[in-house]
Amino acid sequence: MHLDIPTLTLVSLLMGIGASIGFTSLMTVLYTQTVLRIWVASIWIGTVGITLIGLRNHIPNSLSIVLGNGLLVLANVLTLRGIAHHLGLPWRWRWPGCLVIAYAGCMAWFAYVTPSLGTRLMIGSLQAMAFNFAYAYLLLRYCAPAIRISCRIAAAVMLCNGMFYLVRSFMPLDPSSGQDIMLAGTPVAATYVIGILTGLASYFALLQLITERLMVDLNRAARTDGLTGLLNRSAIVAEGRASLARCQQRGQPFTLLIFDLDHFKQINDRWGHDAGDAVLRHVTAVLRDVTHWPGHLASRYGGEEFVLALPGATLAQGLDVAERLRHTLAHSHARIDNQPIPVTASIGVAMARADSRFELLVRQADEAMYRTKFDGRNGVSSADADDMGLAEAGDSRC
């Protein structure tokens, strides 16, 4: 079987065009995914670079060798940029831009000043190797637990690509090839075949990264409150049940807080609903700042009502957290248009018994919270462990 480099280059070009079209069509649906836009740009630029290199002997070397290879390294830089964005890492363009310029300059030097096809192939292979190893390093070092599976699979693909380019950098050339890569010989042609396969694997790895991220984002959106970012009601009930069951199995305490913002309706009536949203975000920030309990669960339970579950906490420890939360809220202010808005909360605390259900614990804490409201608000009350009844309060939630 004869491996023809021009034909393999055409196959690689067609694969790149297909991938570019596929990713672009996907972007029209997932237009909010910034990382997808970056990778689409990377694939298109890489495809143009392959096209220019494939047109060797038909266009000037300045376009085929210098610009073509420059676009390939720019595509690698954009791929790296997309991975960094996917992982939430900071990015600066200075050194990648310098790398693109330096690489294109090296290619121009070994095309015009000291012509050497072998050196160009080695430099090109080593830069591709370095980028693939960089992709793998970022994916393994900085992946979040929620997207670990796709990151590990993609990293494995990138490591294989890097090893391939490392081997390719030492591939012998046909002595009769001169400076024409299209005549580089069977060993180099074989690397084109492997390169097509590894390139295809890379496209699927990028798709898997996007897919798992979307699944995580959708799951998070279904579990969290859009305004505060805390767990929503259904999520706190589900996770609270599981957390309470684990504590009961281990013989550990479990304490739950419910707090309601005092006179919240008056805030909306006086300053508007934008102010109400600002207050809810302020309360969320305070809640996150005050609560350092390991494994805690925080939720916007509904309206201006919040739930905080503290697995492993005794009633005394729960009351301590509640008092710190009440004190911090009372001595801080939400702001809208530089206008300070005072915020206080009425808090109820209940500790689970060995046979308690999560829903019953919520009711007990809710009853204690209403006792706080009846006593004048801006305070903390604990539930009576022997009282399993529900509080019968009116509409004083506001």
Secondary structure, DSSP 8 states (H G I E B T S, - for coil): ----HHHHHHHHHHHHHHHHHHHHHHHHHSTT-HHHHHHHHHHHHHHHHHHHHHTBTTB-HIIIIIIHHHHHHHHHHHHHHHHHHHTT----SHHHHHHHHHHHHHHHIIIIIS--HHHHHHHHHHHHHHHHHHHHHHHHHH--GGGHHHHHHHHHHHHHHHHHHHHHTT----GGGTT-GGGS-HHHHHHHHHHHHHHHHHHHHHHHHHHHHHHHHHHHHHHB-TTT-SB-HHHHHHHHHHHHHHHHHHT--EEEEEEEETTHHHHHHHH-HHHHHHHHHHHHHHHHHH---TT-EEEEEETTEEEEEEET--HHHHHHHHHHHHHHHHT-EEEETTEEEE--EEEEEEE--TT--HHHHHHHHHHHHHHHHHTTSSSEEE--TT--------STT-
